């Protein structure tokens, strides 16, 4: 560790260093970056940064209750959350009206992140009844289902995706309502839903069979559901897709809950991912998928202390590393069972069960930024943030659609980061460094620099001029974020700010503690970016 002191005289050196020691944070050793010579290591989908809209939002109904002022999520924790469907505990949920998918602000802000995928799925989709009629829907879901999706609601979702420049991704119902007397999965509901989608001018680009099959008891699957039942069902599902929707990619298994020490595992009904992959007849996927939640929110603390995290840990190396550990676990399974298949992370957020209270603040942007950079460098093709506009982990505030810090981060990523991933070198505390080709500039390079130290600045030597975009906040748990010292906010008629960078000459660049910086180097002349 050293002080970053460069005065013009010896006397000035003494004074400046003494003052600097009292007034400025310490600075870690400098790193050297040569954008022209960074090698290519991976590529990502053009729709790499995507997002989820919960099926429960489209239909309306219960979803995670917002936290109160003190951070409480309800009157009491769920006493046996791991042993029963999540919706049984009314203390954790609140009834919401259907999402206004025609809202101009919602569409405008979503479109600014496009092109993307919008995945309309979630636990509630596992037991949804599609009302294939323009007549009024039943007041209560038919036996074997939990919710009702109407034609008009689904048409609204299709229109939203089109307006947002987003391709649809979804999943199918597997509850008792779609099973015959023998308990086998039937495709009647699925066929009607796909036919209506096509008639409405929509298309489901990709789909998982159902949401989170590793935790079937929580998701509404039949009692006693196991890997063998999944294999039988999946064989019927795959045959159905190949007959009626051959252009729809099959994604799976969509596993969750066992890849990190902060997992949601431990319930008696959990199925190991490898058991699903190895079951006979063996499931075959076009795209390998999983979900990653490094912790469970305090709403679901009854799952046990091993599932929890704290705001104090949000910038720690151990916390940020969990996304990479989870990916390594699943890539190992992909390599054994689906070698060469693209990897999609179809749900990712700070914590399951709606997110922690700080998920909507700048504090969580470090996890999100690092996850984007880390998983892109590890070869993940697409990553779906959970959610766009629901609960505390939404990019947008539910109801008002006011942008949160993670939205502004996502928008900068969309504007600057290209699909070619470069090797930026090893990261360390205070300097997590990721690199891509710069969007829209032949030979250009974009750098993402995350200073996750709360107290120590970091330096880097950059041998080319750049434009700097630094995100910071007056308080880490603020819902307001600043870009280069100016607060980011919507303008009149919901106009997005220009989000312009500031010129950065060649030489030493300082990154203050607890900041996230993008550096655009349009004249890098990197041959991998041509």
N, C-alpha and C positions, 0 to 999 in steps of 0.2 A: 504494500500500500504506500502511496506517496501523495504529496500535495502537488496540484497542478499549478506551479508558480513559474511565470516567465517574465519577470520585470526587466527593465533596461539597465539596471545597475546593481552592484553588490549591496549597497545600502537599501536599494529598493527591494532586493531579494529578501533581506531580513524582515523589513516592514511588511512586505506583501505576504510572506509566508506566515508571519505571526498573525496578521489580520485574517488571512485565509483560514488558518487553523481554527479561529474563533467563529468566523462568519459563514464559511462554506463547508459543505460536506466533503469528506475525504474522497479521493479518486483512486480507483483501482488501476493496475497496469494497463497500458494502451495496447490495442490490437491493431494489426495492419490489414487493410482490406484492399485488394486489387481487383476491381469489378471485371476488368477485361479478361482475367485469367481464371475466373471461377468455372469449374467444370460442370457439365450437366449430370444430374444423378437420377432424375425421374421426370415424369410428366403427369399432370392432373387433367381431369375432365374440365371442359369449358364451364360446366355447371358445378364445379367443385364445391363452392360455398352455396349450400341449399338449406332448406328449412322445412319444418313440420307445421301443419295445421291439424289439430286434433279432430278426429271424427266427432267428438263430443261438442266441438265448437260449431261444426256445420249443422248438427241436429238440434243444438241446445240441450241443456241438461246439467247434471252436476259435474263440477270440476273443482280443482284444489282451491280451498277457501283462502283468500288473501290473509297475510299476516296483519295482526293488529299493531298498534304503536309500539308495544313492548316486544314485538317479535313472536308473540304467541300465535299458534295456528288454529286453536280450537279450545274447547273446555278441558279436554283430556286427550292423551295419546291413544292411538289404536291399540287395544289390549292384545290382539292376536292377529296383527296385520299379515304375517307370513303364512297364516293357515286358512284364509278365507278371501273371497273376492274383495278387492279394495273398496268397492262402493258400499260395503256394509256399514262402514263407520261414518255416520252422518256428521260427526264433529269435524271431520277433515274436509268436508265438501260444501259447496254452495251452488245453488241452481243459477245458471246463466241463460240468457236468451241466446238464440242462434246468432252466430257471427254475421255481421252485415258485410257480406262479401262484395257488395256494390259500393261500399264507402269510398269516395274519391281519394281521401288521404291514404287509406290502407292500400288501395291499388297503386297509387303513385309511389309510395315508399317501397312497396314490394317490387314494383317494376324497376326501380333504381338499382336493385340487387341482381337483376336479370342479365343474361339468361340464367335460370336456375331450375332445380326440380322443387316442386312442392309435394311433400308426402302427406297425404290425408289418411291417417291411420290411428294408431294408438290402441290401448287396452279396450276402449269402448267399441272399436270397430269389430272386435272378435264376436260380438253378440248383437250386431245391428240387423234389423229387418228392413229390407228395401221395399217400400210401398210402391209397387209398379202400377200406379194409377194417378190420374189427375183429380180424383175424388178426394174428399177429406180423409186424412189418415186416421187410423184407429186411435182412440183416446189412450189406450194402453198397448204396449207391444204384445204381439201374439206370444203364446206359450213357447218357451225355449229361447226367447230373445229378450234383450234388455232395453233396446232403444229402437227408434223408427227413423229411417232416412227417407224423405219424400223426393219425388221427381224434381220439384222446384228447388229444393235445397241442394240437390246434386247438380242441377243445371247452374245454380249460382256458383258452385265450386268450380265447374268447368269454365264458366265465363271469367271468374276471378283468375284462374290459371292463365287463360289466354291474355287477359289484360296485363298480367304481371310478367309476361314472357317466361312462363314456367311450364315445364312438362309435368304431367301428373304421375305420381307414384302412390300406390295404395296397398291394401291387404284385404282379406276376405273373412267372412264370418265362419266360425267353427263351433258355435254353441249347439245345444240340443235342438234348436229350431231348424237346423240345416242337416239333420241326421235322420236316416230311415229307422225302421224298427230294429234292425240289427246293430244300430249305432254307427253305421258307416256314413262318411261325409257325402253329401249330395250336391250337385252343381246347379240345381234349378234356380235358386236365388242369384247365384253368381252369373249365370247366363243372362238372366233378365237385366241385371245391373250393367253388364257389358254392352248388351244390345241398346239399352237406353243411352249409355254414354256415346256410342257411335251415332245414334240418331240425333243426339244433341250437338254433334260436331266435335265431340271430344275424343280423347285417346288416352288410355292408361299406358304410359311408356314402359313401366316396370312395376312389379308387385311382389311382395312377400306373401307366402301362403296365409299366415296369420301372425299377429303381433306377439313377439316374445314367447315362443314355444318352450323355452327352457323353464318358464314359470307358468305352466298351464292353469294351475289352481287359481292364481291371481287374475288370470285373463279370461275366465269364463268357459274354459274347455270342460268336457265331461269329467265327472269324478273318476279318479284313477287313471287319468290319461298318462301314457308313458311313451317311450321312444318307439316301441313297436307300433302303437296306434298312430303316431305321427308318420311313420314310414308308409303305412297302409293309406292313410289319408292323402299324403303327399303324392303317392303314385296316381291316385284318382285325380288330384288337382293338376298334376303335370299333364296327364292325358287330356283333360278338359281344356287347358290352356293351348296345347298344341293343335287341338281341333278348332277352337273358336277364336283364339287370339294369338296366332303364331308369331306376330311381330312384338308381343309383349314380353319383355325380359323377365325371367323368373329369378327373384332375389331371395337369398336366404343363407342361413336359417333365421337371422334376426335375433341371435342369442343375447342374453343379458345376465349379469349377476355373478360371474365366477372368475373374472380375469384379473381383478385387483384385490388388494387387502381391504379396500373400502367397499367391497362388493355388497350386493343385496342378497347374497346367498344365505343358506342356512335353513330355509323352510323345508319341511318334509316333502313337499310336492315338487321340488326342483329337479330338473333333468339336466345332466351334464351335456354340454354342447357336443362333445365327441360321441356320446351315445346317440344323439340325433343323426350325426353324420354317418355313423357306422351301421345304423339300423338297416334291416332288409325288408323290402327292396330299397337299395341305397338311394337316398335323395340326390338329385343332380341339379345344380344351380348354374345359371348363366353368370351370376354375380354373387360373390360371397359377402354377407352382411352381418353386422353385429351392432349392439348398442353399448355405449360407454357412459356410465355415470360413476365418477370417482367416489361418490358418497351418496347417502340418503339424507334428505332434508330433515330438519328438526321436527317437521310434522309427523314423520314416521320413526321417531326415536325409539319406539317400542321394538323395532327390529334389532336393537342392540347397540351398545357403544362402539362396536367395531365398524359400524356402518357410518359413523358420524365424522364430521370435520368441524373446524372453527374458522372464523374470519382471520384469526392470527396466523393460520397456516396457509392463507390464500396465495402468498407470494413465495412459499418455500419450494426448494428444489424437489423435495419428495412429492409434494402435491402436484407440481407441474409435470413431473416425470410419469405420473400414473397413466396418462393417455398413451404414451409410448409403450409402457409395459403391457397395457391391455391390447394394443395393436400387435405387439410381438407374439402374444399368446394366440391371437386369432390368425395371424399370418402363418404360424406354425401349423394350425389345423387346416387352413386353406391349402398350404403346400402339400399336405398329406392326402386330402380328400378332393380338392378342386384345383390342382396345380394350374397356374396361369390365369385363373379367374380374377377379374378386377375386384378390389375391396371397396365396399361402401360402408360407412358408419352411419346407419340410418336414424339414429337418435344420439345426441350428445348434448350435455348441459352440465352445470356445476353440481347438480344433485338431483336424484330422482324425487318423486313426490312433490313436484311443482317448483323445486329450487329452494335454496336458503334465502333468508331475508336480504343478504348482500348480493344475490344474483343479479339484481337490477341496478347495481351500482358499478362505479369504475373499478372497484376492487376485483370484480370477476372478469374484467376485460383482459387481465394478464393471463388467466387460464385460457380464455377464448383465443387470444392472439397466439399464444404459445402452441395451443392445440392445432390451429390452422397451419402454422409453420412446421411444427414437428411432424404431423401426420402426412402433410404433403411431401416432406423430405423422405418419409418412410414408404412412399408409394401408394398411399390411399388415394383413390380416384375421385370420390365424392364424399362429402361430409354434410349431414343434415342437422342444423341447430334446432334444438327443441326448447322453445317454439318460436313462431313468428310473433304472435300477439296474445298468448295465454299465460296466465299465472306469473310468478315472480321471475322465471327464467326467460320470458319472452323478450325478443329484440325490441318490441313495441309495447307500450302500456296497454293493457286490456281495456277496451271500451273507447278510450280517447285516441289510441294509436300514436301517442307521443313517443318520439324516438328516445331510447335509452342509450347509455354509453356503448353497449355492444353493437347497437345498430350503426352508430357512427364509425366504429371500428370496421364493421362489415362493409360499409360503403367505401371506405378508403381501400380496403383489400380489393373490392370489386373494380375500382377505378385504376389501381396501380399494378396489381399482381397478375402476371401472365401465366400460361399453362406449363411452361418449361421450368423445372425446379433445378436450381444450381446448388453446389456444395459451398456453403459459406464458412466451413470450418467448425471447430468444436466450440460449444457454448460453455459458459461458466456463470456463476451467480453474478448478476449485474450486467451481463452481456450475453443474452440469448440472441443469436444471430442466424437469420434465415435469408435466403436469396432466391429470386426468380428472375426470369426475363421481364422487362418492363412492358406493360401492356401498351400497344400502339406505337412502339419505337423499335425499329430494326437495330439490333445490337445493344439496345438499352438494358439496364439492370435495375431491379428494384430490391432494396434491402429492408428487412424488418428487424429492428433492434429493440429488444425488450430489456429494460433495466428493472429486474425484479428485486433489487436491494432497496430496502426502505431508508437506508442511511448513506450509502456510498455511491458516488458518481462513477461513470466509466468513460473511457476515451477510446477512440478508434482513429487510425490514420487512414484517410481516404485520398487516393491519388488522382481524383477527378472531381470536377464541380458537380454539384447535385442540388436537388430541391428537397427541403426538409419539411416533414409533417409530423409534429410531435403532439401526442395526446397526453394530457395531464388533468388533474383535478385538484381543487383546493383541499379536498378531503377525500381519502380513498373510498369511503363509503358515501360518496356524493352521487346523486343521480344526474348531475350536470357534469359535462366534460368540456375541456377547452382544447382547441387546435391552435398551436403556436400562440397561446395566450389569449385567444378569443373564444368566447363561449359558442358552442355549436347549438343552433336552434333553427327551427323552421321560420321562414319569412312570410310575408303576406301571401295569401292563397296557397299556403303550404309549400312555398318555394324552398328548394334545398339550397343551402349555402354553397358558395363557390368552392370552398375547401381548398384554397390555393396554397401551394407550398411557398417557402421563403428560400432565397438563394443561399447556398452553402458553398463557400470557396473550397478548393482543394486544401488538404492539410488535416489538422487535428479536429475531430468532432467530439463534443462532450455530450453525454447522455445523463441527465440528472436522475437522482434516485426516483423510483416508482413512476417511470414514464415509458411510453410506447412510441417508437419513432419509425416512420417510413422514410427512406431516402430514395429518391428517384434519380437515376444516373442515366440520362438519355443518350449521352455520347460515350458510353462505356466501350463500345466497339467489341463486345463479347461475341466471338464467332458462333457460339451456341444459340444466340438470340437473333440470328439473321433468317 
